[in-house]
Amino acid sequence: MRSSVIVFPGSNCDRDIAVALKKMQFKNQMVWHKETVLPKSDLIVLPGGFSYGDYLRSGAIAGKSLIIEEVIKAAKAGCFILGICNGFQILTETGLLKGTLLRNKNLRFINKDVQIKVINNKTNFSNKYKKDQILKINIAHNEGNYFTDPSHLEELRKENLIIFKYCDVKGNIDESSNPNGSLENIAGILNSNKNILGMMPHPERMTDEMISNNDGINLFSSLLN
Protein backbone atom coordinates (compact mmCIF):
# COMPACT_ATOMS: atom_id res chain seq x y z
CA MET A 1 0.00 0.00 0.00
CA ARG A 2 1.39 3.40 -0.98
CA SER A 3 1.32 6.30 1.46
CA SER A 4 2.32 9.96 1.38
CA VAL A 5 3.02 12.09 4.46
CA ILE A 6 2.62 15.84 3.94
CA VAL A 7 5.37 17.85 5.63
CA PHE A 8 4.67 21.41 6.79
CA PRO A 9 7.01 23.92 8.48
CA GLY A 10 6.67 23.25 12.19
CA SER A 11 5.43 19.67 11.86
CA ASN A 12 7.07 17.56 14.56
CA CYS A 13 5.33 14.20 14.13
CA ASP A 14 5.90 13.65 10.41
CA ARG A 15 8.91 11.39 11.04
CA ASP A 16 7.03 9.50 13.77
CA ILE A 17 4.24 8.58 11.37
CA ALA A 18 6.78 7.73 8.67
CA VAL A 19 8.49 5.26 11.02
CA ALA A 20 5.12 3.69 11.91
CA LEU A 21 4.14 3.37 8.24
CA LYS A 22 7.49 1.82 7.33
CA LYS A 23 7.15 -0.65 10.19
CA MET A 24 3.76 -1.67 8.81
CA GLN A 25 5.36 -2.05 5.35
CA PHE A 26 3.66 0.86 3.64
CA LYS A 27 5.61 2.23 0.69
CA ASN A 28 5.86 5.76 2.01
CA GLN A 29 6.99 9.08 0.57
CA MET A 30 7.43 12.42 2.31
CA VAL A 31 5.84 15.32 0.40
CA TRP A 32 6.84 18.95 1.05
CA HIS A 33 3.92 21.35 1.37
CA LYS A 34 5.05 23.47 -1.59
CA GLU A 35 4.78 20.57 -4.03
CA THR A 36 1.93 20.73 -6.52
CA VAL A 37 1.87 17.06 -7.51
CA LEU A 38 1.15 14.13 -5.21
CA PRO A 39 2.76 10.74 -5.72
CA LYS A 40 0.24 8.02 -6.50
CA SER A 41 -1.10 7.19 -3.04
CA ASP A 42 -3.60 4.91 -1.35
CA LEU A 43 -3.23 6.83 1.92
CA ILE A 44 -2.36 10.48 2.57
CA VAL A 45 -1.39 11.50 6.10
CA LEU A 46 -1.55 15.02 7.53
CA PRO A 47 0.69 14.61 10.58
CA GLY A 48 0.63 16.11 14.03
CA GLY A 49 2.80 18.99 15.15
CA PHE A 50 2.45 22.74 15.12
CA SER A 51 2.39 23.72 11.46
CA TYR A 52 3.48 27.33 11.06
CA GLY A 53 3.74 27.59 14.85
CA ASP A 54 -0.08 27.58 15.13
CA TYR A 55 -0.09 31.26 14.10
CA LEU A 56 -3.53 32.74 13.30
CA ARG A 57 -5.25 29.48 14.28
CA SER A 58 -4.15 25.85 14.43
CA GLY A 59 -3.96 24.46 10.89
CA ALA A 60 -5.18 27.69 9.28
CA ILE A 61 -2.06 28.48 7.26
CA ALA A 62 -1.27 24.85 6.45
CA GLY A 63 -4.81 24.52 5.09
CA LYS A 64 -3.86 27.02 2.36
CA SER A 65 -0.66 25.23 1.30
CA LEU A 66 -0.13 24.45 -2.38
CA ILE A 67 -0.29 20.68 -1.91
CA ILE A 68 -3.68 20.87 -0.15
CA GLU A 69 -5.51 21.35 -3.45
CA GLU A 70 -4.16 17.96 -4.55
CA VAL A 71 -5.07 16.41 -1.20
CA ILE A 72 -8.65 17.63 -1.61
CA LYS A 73 -8.81 16.20 -5.15
CA ALA A 74 -7.48 12.85 -3.91
CA ALA A 75 -9.97 12.82 -1.03
CA LYS A 76 -12.89 13.46 -3.38
CA ALA A 77 -11.62 10.62 -5.60
CA GLY A 78 -11.81 8.23 -2.63
CA CYS A 79 -8.20 8.15 -1.41
CA PHE A 80 -7.84 7.40 2.31
CA ILE A 81 -6.92 10.52 4.29
CA LEU A 82 -5.69 10.39 7.89
CA GLY A 83 -5.31 13.61 9.89
CA ILE A 84 -3.70 13.23 13.31
CA CYS A 85 -3.83 16.05 15.90
CA ASN A 86 -2.72 19.11 13.88
CA GLY A 87 -3.69 17.09 10.82
CA PHE A 88 -7.25 16.86 12.18
CA GLN A 89 -7.23 20.62 12.65
CA ILE A 90 -6.05 21.07 9.04
CA LEU A 91 -8.85 18.80 7.80
CA THR A 92 -11.45 21.02 9.47
CA GLU A 93 -9.77 24.15 8.08
CA THR A 94 -9.97 22.76 4.54
CA GLY A 95 -13.59 21.66 4.94
CA LEU A 96 -12.75 18.00 4.35
CA LEU A 97 -14.19 17.40 7.82
CA LYS A 98 -16.93 19.49 9.41
CA GLY A 99 -16.59 21.11 12.81
CA THR A 100 -13.64 22.76 14.51
CA LEU A 101 -11.09 22.19 17.27
CA LEU A 102 -11.31 24.74 20.08
CA ARG A 103 -8.98 25.45 23.01
CA ASN A 104 -8.90 22.74 25.65
CA LYS A 105 -11.42 23.24 28.43
CA ASN A 106 -8.70 24.07 30.98
CA LEU A 107 -6.96 26.42 28.48
CA ARG A 108 -3.73 24.44 28.91
CA PHE A 109 -1.62 22.24 26.68
CA ILE A 110 -2.16 18.55 27.46
CA ASN A 111 0.45 15.85 26.92
CA LYS A 112 -0.43 12.49 28.45
CA ASP A 113 -1.68 9.00 27.73
CA VAL A 114 -5.46 8.62 27.78
CA GLN A 115 -7.99 5.90 27.09
CA ILE A 116 -10.22 5.93 24.03
CA LYS A 117 -13.02 3.52 23.14
CA VAL A 118 -13.58 2.10 19.66
CA ILE A 119 -17.15 3.18 18.86
CA ASN A 120 -17.28 1.96 15.27
CA ASN A 121 -15.09 -0.95 14.15
CA LYS A 122 -16.83 -1.38 10.78
CA THR A 123 -14.59 1.07 8.94
CA ASN A 124 -11.43 0.89 6.86
CA PHE A 125 -9.57 2.53 9.75
CA SER A 126 -10.83 0.32 12.59
CA ASN A 127 -11.80 -3.13 11.30
CA LYS A 128 -8.94 -4.87 13.14
CA TYR A 129 -10.19 -3.56 16.48
CA LYS A 130 -13.07 -4.97 18.49
CA LYS A 131 -16.12 -2.83 19.10
CA ASP A 132 -15.89 -1.08 22.47
CA GLN A 133 -12.21 -2.03 22.75
CA ILE A 134 -10.34 0.35 25.04
CA LEU A 135 -7.04 1.72 23.74
CA LYS A 136 -4.33 3.61 25.59
CA ILE A 137 -3.15 6.37 23.26
CA ASN A 138 -1.07 9.53 23.77
CA ILE A 139 -2.49 13.01 23.25
CA ALA A 140 -0.49 16.23 22.95
CA HIS A 141 -2.50 19.30 22.01
CA ASN A 142 -3.72 22.72 23.03
CA GLU A 143 -6.77 22.81 20.73
CA GLY A 144 -8.39 19.38 20.89
CA ASN A 145 -11.85 20.40 22.03
CA TYR A 146 -13.99 19.19 19.12
CA PHE A 147 -17.13 21.21 18.42
CA THR A 148 -19.74 21.16 15.68
CA ASP A 149 -23.30 22.35 15.09
CA PRO A 150 -26.33 20.30 16.23
CA SER A 151 -27.32 19.14 12.73
CA HIS A 152 -23.84 17.78 12.01
CA LEU A 153 -23.66 16.15 15.44
CA GLU A 154 -26.90 14.36 14.65
CA GLU A 155 -25.43 13.28 11.31
CA LEU A 156 -22.35 11.91 13.09
CA ARG A 157 -24.59 9.88 15.40
CA LYS A 158 -27.02 8.59 12.78
CA GLU A 159 -24.38 7.62 10.21
CA ASN A 160 -22.05 6.11 12.85
CA LEU A 161 -19.26 8.50 11.92
CA ILE A 162 -17.86 8.83 15.43
CA ILE A 163 -15.05 6.28 15.46
CA PHE A 164 -13.33 6.96 18.81
CA LYS A 165 -14.42 8.53 22.11
CA TYR A 166 -12.44 9.40 25.22
CA CYS A 167 -13.21 7.11 28.14
CA ASP A 168 -11.72 5.90 31.43
CA VAL A 169 -9.89 2.61 32.01
CA LYS A 170 -13.22 0.83 32.51
CA GLY A 171 -14.69 2.27 29.32
CA ASN A 172 -16.97 4.83 30.97
CA ILE A 173 -17.63 7.82 28.73
CA ASP A 174 -18.37 10.87 30.85
CA GLU A 175 -17.14 14.33 31.75
CA SER A 176 -14.44 13.02 34.08
CA SER A 177 -12.89 10.97 31.25
CA ASN A 178 -12.95 13.89 28.81
CA PRO A 179 -9.46 15.48 28.78
CA ASN A 180 -10.20 18.53 26.63
CA GLY A 181 -13.95 19.25 26.74
CA SER A 182 -14.62 17.71 23.32
CA LEU A 183 -18.32 17.46 22.43
CA GLU A 184 -19.67 14.09 23.59
CA ASN A 185 -16.08 12.96 24.33
CA ILE A 186 -15.34 12.76 20.60
CA ALA A 187 -11.73 11.77 19.85
CA GLY A 188 -12.05 10.91 16.15
CA ILE A 189 -14.59 11.28 13.34
CA LEU A 190 -15.10 10.21 9.73
CA ASN A 191 -16.53 12.09 6.78
CA SER A 192 -19.80 10.87 5.26
CA ASN A 193 -17.94 8.75 2.66
CA LYS A 194 -15.84 7.20 5.45
CA ASN A 195 -12.53 7.62 3.63
CA ILE A 196 -11.30 10.52 5.81
CA LEU A 197 -10.45 10.14 9.49
CA GLY A 198 -9.54 13.00 11.79
CA MET A 199 -8.38 12.14 15.31
CA MET A 200 -6.58 14.00 18.08
CA PRO A 201 -4.81 11.02 19.73
CA HIS A 202 -1.52 9.82 18.19
CA PRO A 203 -1.71 6.16 17.07
CA GLU A 204 1.78 6.40 15.53
CA ARG A 205 3.23 6.83 19.03
CA MET A 206 1.70 3.52 20.11
CA THR A 207 3.35 1.03 17.76
CA ASP A 208 6.24 -0.26 19.88
CA GLU A 209 5.98 -2.06 23.22
CA MET A 210 9.50 -0.95 24.20
CA ILE A 211 8.66 2.75 24.24
CA SER A 212 4.88 2.81 24.76
CA ASN A 213 2.47 0.06 23.68
CA ASN A 214 1.12 -1.27 20.38
CA ASP A 215 -2.49 -0.10 20.69
CA GLY A 216 -2.07 2.07 17.59
CA ILE A 217 -0.89 -0.70 15.26
CA ASN A 218 -4.34 -1.97 14.33
CA LEU A 219 -5.32 1.35 12.84
CA PHE A 220 -2.65 0.78 10.20
CA SER A 221 -3.42 -2.94 10.01
CA SER A 222 -7.05 -2.06 9.32
CA LEU A 223 -6.05 0.03 6.31
CA LEU A 224 -3.87 -2.79 4.99
CA ASN A 225 -6.75 -5.20 5.58
N, C-alpha and C positions, 0 to 999 in steps of 0.2 A: 504494500500500500504506500502511495506516495504522499508525502506531507510537505508543507511549506510553513515556516515560522516567520512572521513579519517582525522586523526589528526596527524599533523607533528609538530616537535619542532619549535616554533616560530609562529605557527598559532594563530591568535587572533580573528578570526571570526567563529571558529568552534562551539562555544556555541551559538552564535547568530543564526546560521542556524539551530542548533538543536532545539532552542526555537521556531523558525518559523515552522519547520516541525511538532513539537509536537502540536502546535496550530492548524495546518491544519490536525491533526489526522493521520499523518504518524506513523508507528511503526518503530521508529528510533533506531539505534545502533551506538555508537562511536567506530571507529576502529583505533587502534594505528598503525603507519606506519611500525613497525617492524613485524606485523602479516603477516602470509603467507597464511591465509585462510580467505576469505570473508564470512560473513553471507549471506544467501540467500536474495537477494535484487532486488527490482524493479527499484530503483534509487540509484546511488552512487554520493555523493557530494564531490568535492575537494574544500575546503573552502578558503576564503580570509585570508590574513594575510601576514606574512613575513617569510615563511618557511626557516629555517636555516639562518635567518637574511639576506636573499637575497645575501649571499656570492656567489662568482663566477659570478652568473647571476640569476635573479629572476626565481625560480622554477627549476633551474638546478639540485640541489642536491636532492630535493624532487622527481624529475622525475626518480631518480635511486633507490628509496626506495623499500624495499622488497615487499610491498603490491601492488605496481604499476603493477607488472606482472599479478596479479589477476584482477586488474582494467581493464587492456588491454584485457584480455580474456573475461571478462564480457561485455565490450564494443563491441567486435567483435561478441558476441553472441546475441547482440541486447538490452542489459540492457541500461536504460536511464542513462546518465552521465551529471552532471551539474558542470561546473568549474566556480567559481566566483572570479574575480580579480586575486589573486595569483593562484587560481585554473585554471583559463584560461591560465595563463603563464605556469603552469605545463602541461596542455594538449598540448600546442605547443611543449614543451620540449620532451614529450613522442612520438610526432608524431600522436597523436589521432586527433589533429587539425593541419592544415597547417598554415604557417605564423609564425610571431613572434611579441612580444610586445617590442617596443623600448622605450627609455627615452622619457618623455613628451617633447613637442616642446619647452617649456620654461625652461627645465632642472630643474624643481622644483616639489616637491611633491604637489599634489592637493587633498584637502579634502573639498568637497562642494556638495550641491544638484544641479543636472543638469536636463535638460529635454531630454528624448529620445523618438523617434517615433517608433511605432510598424510597421515594414515594411512588415512582413509576419505573419499573424495570422492563417495560415493553418498548424500549427505544433502542436506536442504534448506539447510543452512548451508555446504556445501562443494562443491556440484556445478560451480561455475565454476573450481575449482582442478583441477590434475592430481594423480593419485595419486603419492605420494612427492615432491611438489613441496616445495621448501625455502623457507620464508618468513623474512624478518627482521622481528621484531616486538619492541616494547618491553615489558619487565616492570617493575613497581614494586610490591613487596610485602614484607611481613615474615612472612606466614603463607601460603606458596604450596606447601607440602610436602604433596601430595595423598596420602591414606592411606585404605584401605578394607579390609574383611575378605576372606579368601581366596575365599569363595563368590561375593561380588560381583565381585571381580577376575576370576574365571573367567567370570562372566556378561558382563562388559565385553569380554573377549577373544572369547568364542563368538558374541556378538551384534554384534560389530564396532562397539561403542559408544565406543571410544577414537578420537577424531577428530584430535587433534594430539598429538605427542610432541616433547619437547626433543631437539635433535640438534646436531651441529657443522656447519660450513660445507659439509662433504662429505656430510652426511646420516647420519653415524654416530650411532647411539643407544647411549650408554654412560654410565658414571658421570661421566666427565670433561666430558660435554656436558649434565649435569644441574645446573642452577643452584641448586636448592633442596632436593634430596633426594627429590623426588616419586617415588612408587612407579612403577617401570617407565618413568620419564621422562614420565609423563602430564602434558600441558599443558591438555587439554580433553576433556570427556566428554559423552555424551548420555544421556538417560533411555531406558528401554526402548521408549517410543513414538516416540522420536527427534524430538520437538518442543521439547525443552529442551536447551540447550547451556550448560554452565558452562566457562569458560576463564580462566586467570590472565593470559595475555598480552593486550595492549590493541590490538585491530585498528583502533579508532577513531583511534589516534595515527599510523597508517600509511595515510593516505588522501590525502597531498599530497606530491608529489616535492620541493617547495621547502623543506619543513621536516623531512621524514623520507624516506619512500618510499610507494609505493601498494600494498604487499603485503596490506594489510587490506581493500582495496576489494572484492575478490571474495567476501568473506564476505557483504557486503551485496548484491552482485550476485546471489549464489546464492539469497538469500531472494526477491529480486524475480523471479528466473527461475522 
